Amino acid sequence: MKRRQFQEGRRGWAWWIAVPIVKPLLLVTTRRRWLDGDKIPARGGFVLVLNHISEVDPLIVAHIVWDHGRIPRYLAKDGLFRNRFLGFFLRAAGQIPVYRASRNAIGAYDAAVQAVNDGQCVVVYPEGTLTRDPDLWPMVGKTGAARIALATGAPVIPIGQWGAQRVLAPYAKKPHLFPPSLITMKVGDPVDLSGLGPTEVNAATDRIMAAITALVADVRGEPAPLERFDPRTAGVAEFGNPHKDRRGKAS
């Protein structure tokens, strides 16, 4: 893979600290199969969308994006920013807090639109949380990524990933680091949102989730379910650990 030059200019002190720590750790504890990484745009703003199967996969996504000469900006849950030190670090790295299911979510949307218009790579998990699907297939999506894409006209680049759940299963406390697990990430062509206006966010979200699901099926080597899992109709909590009862105990 030919190394690209970073287009974002100054990376900021947080990246100078994080990369020398995190990247060597990932190189030791994972094996990587990056497929079609050259489809990650070398310049200009875009929205990167992918399935969410492990709490460690944001680090792995950052790895592939960094390897292809871009600096990722995440829409990340606000809980990560509540710790004073971690919140300070994440903001210095350009990450964007999302206050899920609240009126403050509009601030994250505005910040994401501005970042894309400024030529940045904004990473969005359209499912909004770790998948609740029993077999870890992509769930139904939320409209955030579609809203950003339709507001900016920027490309939406999908990734289908598999393997991060072997490093750390959803909501598990103990990672499995050795032997190194194989992580596969396949980058797809830009999602075709042509013909859709700013109000057609549901149709755009369906196209985005279809693109991600097709890539996941490809890397898994098996067909995806005919219908995507919907926590609302399945009676599963949309946020937090779905395996805990209301008292916070694992079921």
VEXDREN-2710 file (C-alpha; in Angstrom, 1 decimal):
% VEXDREN-2710
k/r/px/py/pz
1/MET/0.0/0.0/0.0
2/LYS/1.4/3.4/-1.0
3/ARG/1.5/5.8/1.9
4/ARG/-0.6/8.9/1.3
5/GLN/0.2/12.4/2.6
6/PHE/-2.2/13.7/5.2
7/GLN/-4.4/16.4/3.7
8/GLU/-5.8/17.7/7.0
9/GLY/-2.6/19.6/7.8
10/ARG/-1.8/19.9/11.6
11/ARG/-2.9/16.7/13.3
12/GLY/-2.9/18.1/16.9
13/TRP/-1.1/16.9/20.0
14/ALA/-3.7/14.3/20.9
15/TRP/-2.9/12.3/17.7
16/TRP/0.8/12.6/18.3
17/ILE/0.3/10.9/21.6
18/ALA/-2.4/8.4/20.7
19/VAL/-0.9/6.9/17.5
20/PRO/2.5/5.8/18.9
21/ILE/0.6/4.1/21.7
22/VAL/-2.4/2.6/20.0
23/LYS/-1.1/1.5/16.6
24/PRO/1.8/-0.7/17.9
25/LEU/-0.7/-2.4/20.3
26/LEU/-3.1/-3.1/17.4
27/LEU/-0.2/-4.4/15.2
28/VAL/0.7/-6.9/18.0
29/THR/-2.8/-8.1/18.9
30/THR/-4.6/-8.2/15.6
31/ARG/-4.0/-9.4/12.0
32/ARG/-5.5/-7.1/9.4
33/ARG/-7.0/-7.6/6.0
34/TRP/-7.8/-4.2/4.5
35/LEU/-9.8/-4.6/1.3
36/ASP/-10.2/-1.8/-1.3
37/GLY/-8.8/0.8/1.1
38/ASP/-8.0/3.0/-1.8
39/LYS/-11.7/3.8/-2.0
40/ILE/-11.2/6.0/1.1
41/PRO/-11.1/9.5/-0.5
42/ALA/-7.6/10.9/-0.4
43/ARG/-8.9/14.5/0.0
44/GLY/-12.1/16.3/0.6
45/GLY/-14.9/15.9/3.2
46/PHE/-16.9/12.6/3.4
47/VAL/-18.9/10.5/5.7
48/LEU/-17.6/7.1/6.6
49/VAL/-20.2/4.6/7.7
50/LEU/-19.9/1.1/9.1
51/ASN/-21.4/-1.6/11.2
52/HIS/-20.7/-1.7/15.0
53/ILE/-19.8/-5.1/16.5
54/SER/-17.3/-4.3/19.3
55/GLU/-16.3/-1.5/21.6
56/VAL/-12.8/-1.8/20.2
57/ASP/-13.7/-1.4/16.5
58/PRO/-13.4/2.4/16.6
59/LEU/-9.7/2.0/17.2
60/ILE/-9.5/-0.4/14.3
61/VAL/-11.4/1.9/12.0
62/ALA/-9.0/4.7/13.0
63/HIS/-6.2/2.4/12.1
64/ILE/-7.4/1.8/8.5
65/VAL/-8.3/5.5/8.0
66/TRP/-5.0/6.6/9.4
67/ASP/-3.2/4.1/7.2
68/HIS/-4.8/5.7/4.2
69/GLY/-3.8/9.2/5.0
70/ARG/-6.9/10.6/6.7
71/ILE/-7.7/11.6/10.3
72/PRO/-11.1/10.3/11.5
73/ARG/-13.5/12.5/13.5
74/TYR/-16.1/10.4/15.3
75/LEU/-19.6/11.1/16.4
76/ALA/-19.1/9.5/19.8
77/LYS/-21.6/9.0/22.7
78/ASP/-21.5/11.8/25.2
79/GLY/-20.7/9.4/28.1
80/LEU/-17.1/9.2/26.9
81/PHE/-16.7/12.9/27.4
82/ARG/-17.9/13.0/31.0
83/ASN/-14.5/12.0/32.3
84/ARG/-12.6/15.3/32.6
85/PHE/-9.3/13.9/31.2
86/LEU/-10.8/11.7/28.5
87/GLY/-13.2/14.4/27.4
88/PHE/-10.4/16.9/27.1
89/PHE/-8.3/14.4/25.1
90/LEU/-11.2/13.5/22.8
91/ARG/-12.0/17.1/22.0
92/ALA/-8.4/17.8/21.3
93/ALA/-8.4/15.0/18.8
94/GLY/-11.4/16.6/17.1
95/GLN/-14.1/14.1/18.2
96/ILE/-17.7/15.1/18.4
97/PRO/-20.0/14.3/21.4
98/VAL/-23.5/13.0/20.6
99/TYR/-26.2/13.4/23.2
100/ARG/-28.4/10.5/22.1
101/ALA/-32.1/10.8/22.4
102/SER/-31.9/14.4/23.6
103/ARG/-32.4/17.9/22.2
104/ASN/-28.6/18.5/22.3
105/ALA/-28.1/16.0/19.5
106/ILE/-28.6/18.9/17.0
107/GLY/-25.3/20.3/18.1
108/ALA/-23.5/17.1/17.1
109/TYR/-25.3/17.3/13.7
110/ASP/-24.2/20.9/13.1
111/ALA/-20.6/20.1/14.1
112/ALA/-20.5/17.1/11.8
113/VAL/-21.9/19.1/8.9
114/GLN/-19.3/21.8/9.5
115/ALA/-16.5/19.2/9.7
116/VAL/-17.5/17.6/6.4
117/ASN/-17.8/21.0/4.7
118/ASP/-14.3/21.8/6.0
119/GLY/-12.9/18.7/4.2
120/GLN/-12.8/16.3/7.1
121/CYS/-13.5/12.5/7.4
122/VAL/-16.5/12.1/9.8
123/VAL/-17.1/8.6/11.0
124/VAL/-20.7/7.6/11.8
125/TYR/-22.1/4.3/13.1
126/PRO/-25.6/4.5/11.6
127/GLU/-27.0/1.9/14.0
128/GLY/-26.2/4.3/16.8
129/THR/-24.9/1.6/19.1
130/LEU/-23.5/-1.9/19.2
131/THR/-25.7/-4.2/17.2
132/ARG/-28.4/-6.1/19.1
133/ASP/-28.8/-8.7/16.3
134/PRO/-28.1/-12.1/17.9
135/ASP/-25.7/-13.0/15.1
136/LEU/-24.1/-9.5/14.9
137/TRP/-25.6/-8.5/11.6
138/PRO/-26.2/-4.8/11.0
139/MET/-29.5/-3.6/12.5
140/VAL/-31.9/-1.0/11.2
141/GLY/-30.2/2.4/10.9
142/LYS/-30.8/5.8/12.4
143/THR/-30.9/8.8/10.1
144/GLY/-27.9/10.8/11.3
145/ALA/-25.4/9.8/8.6
146/ALA/-28.1/10.3/5.9
147/ARG/-28.9/13.8/7.3
148/ILE/-25.2/14.8/7.2
149/ALA/-24.8/13.4/3.7
150/LEU/-27.9/15.1/2.2
151/ALA/-27.0/18.4/3.9
152/THR/-23.5/18.5/2.6
153/GLY/-23.7/16.5/-0.7
154/ALA/-20.5/14.8/0.4
155/PRO/-19.7/11.1/-0.5
156/VAL/-20.9/8.4/1.9
157/ILE/-18.2/5.7/2.0
158/PRO/-19.4/2.3/3.5
159/ILE/-17.2/-0.2/5.3
160/GLY/-18.2/-3.8/6.2
161/GLN/-16.2/-5.2/9.0
162/TRP/-15.8/-8.5/10.8
163/GLY/-13.5/-9.9/13.4
164/ALA/-13.3/-7.2/16.1
165/GLN/-15.9/-9.1/18.2
166/ARG/-13.2/-11.8/18.6
167/VAL/-10.9/-9.3/20.3
168/LEU/-13.7/-8.0/22.5
169/ALA/-17.2/-9.3/22.4
170/PRO/-20.1/-6.8/22.8
171/TYR/-20.2/-5.6/26.4
172/ALA/-17.5/-8.0/27.5
173/LYS/-15.0/-6.8/30.1
174/LYS/-12.0/-9.0/29.2
175/PRO/-10.4/-8.8/25.8
176/HIS/-8.9/-11.8/23.9
177/LEU/-5.6/-10.5/22.7
178/PHE/-3.6/-13.7/21.9
179/PRO/-3.4/-15.3/19.5
180/PRO/-4.0/-12.2/17.3
181/SER/-7.5/-12.2/15.7
182/LEU/-8.0/-11.5/12.0
183/ILE/-9.8/-8.2/11.4
184/THR/-11.3/-7.8/7.9
185/MET/-12.5/-4.4/6.7
186/LYS/-13.8/-4.0/3.2
187/VAL/-14.4/-0.5/1.8
188/GLY/-17.2/0.0/-0.7
189/ASP/-18.0/2.4/-3.4
190/PRO/-19.8/5.6/-2.4
191/VAL/-23.5/5.0/-1.6
192/ASP/-25.7/6.2/-4.4
193/LEU/-28.0/8.8/-2.9
194/SER/-28.9/10.4/-6.2
195/GLY/-32.4/11.6/-6.6
196/LEU/-33.0/12.0/-2.9
197/GLY/-33.7/15.4/-1.3
198/PRO/-33.0/16.7/2.2
199/THR/-36.3/15.3/3.6
200/GLU/-35.8/11.8/2.2
201/VAL/-33.6/10.7/5.1
202/ASN/-35.3/7.4/5.6
203/ALA/-34.8/6.3/2.0
204/ALA/-31.2/7.5/2.2
205/THR/-30.7/5.5/5.5
206/ASP/-32.1/2.4/3.9
207/ARG/-29.5/2.7/1.0
208/ILE/-26.7/3.3/3.5
209/MET/-27.6/0.2/5.6
210/ALA/-28.1/-1.9/2.5
211/ALA/-24.5/-1.0/1.3
212/ILE/-23.0/-1.8/4.7
213/THR/-24.9/-5.1/5.0
214/ALA/-23.8/-6.2/1.5
215/LEU/-20.2/-5.6/2.5
216/VAL/-20.6/-7.5/5.8
217/ALA/-22.1/-10.4/4.0
218/ASP/-19.2/-10.4/1.6
219/VAL/-16.5/-10.4/4.3
220/ARG/-18.4/-13.0/6.3
221/GLY/-19.0/-15.2/3.3
222/GLU/-22.7/-15.8/4.1
223/PRO/-26.0/-14.3/3.2
224/ALA/-27.4/-11.6/5.4
225/PRO/-30.9/-11.9/7.0
226/LEU/-33.8/-10.8/4.7
227/GLU/-34.8/-8.3/7.3
228/ARG/-32.6/-6.2/9.6
229/PHE/-33.0/-6.5/13.3
230/ASP/-35.0/-3.7/14.9
231/PRO/-34.6/-3.4/18.7
232/ARG/-37.9/-1.4/19.0
233/THR/-40.0/-4.1/17.6
234/ALA/-38.0/-6.9/19.3
235/GLY/-38.5/-5.4/22.7
236/VAL/-34.8/-4.8/23.3
237/ALA/-33.3/-1.7/24.9
238/GLU/-31.8/0.5/22.2
239/PHE/-28.9/1.8/24.4
240/GLY/-26.8/0.3/27.1
241/ASN/-26.1/-3.4/27.8
242/PRO/-29.2/-5.3/26.6
243/HIS/-28.2/-8.3/28.7
244/LYS/-28.6/-6.4/32.0
245/ASP/-31.8/-6.0/33.9
246/ARG/-33.0/-2.7/35.2
247/ARG/-30.9/-3.1/38.3
248/GLY/-27.8/-3.3/36.2
249/LYS/-27.2/-7.0/36.7
250/ALA/-26.3/-9.3/33.8
251/SER/-29.0/-11.6/32.8
END
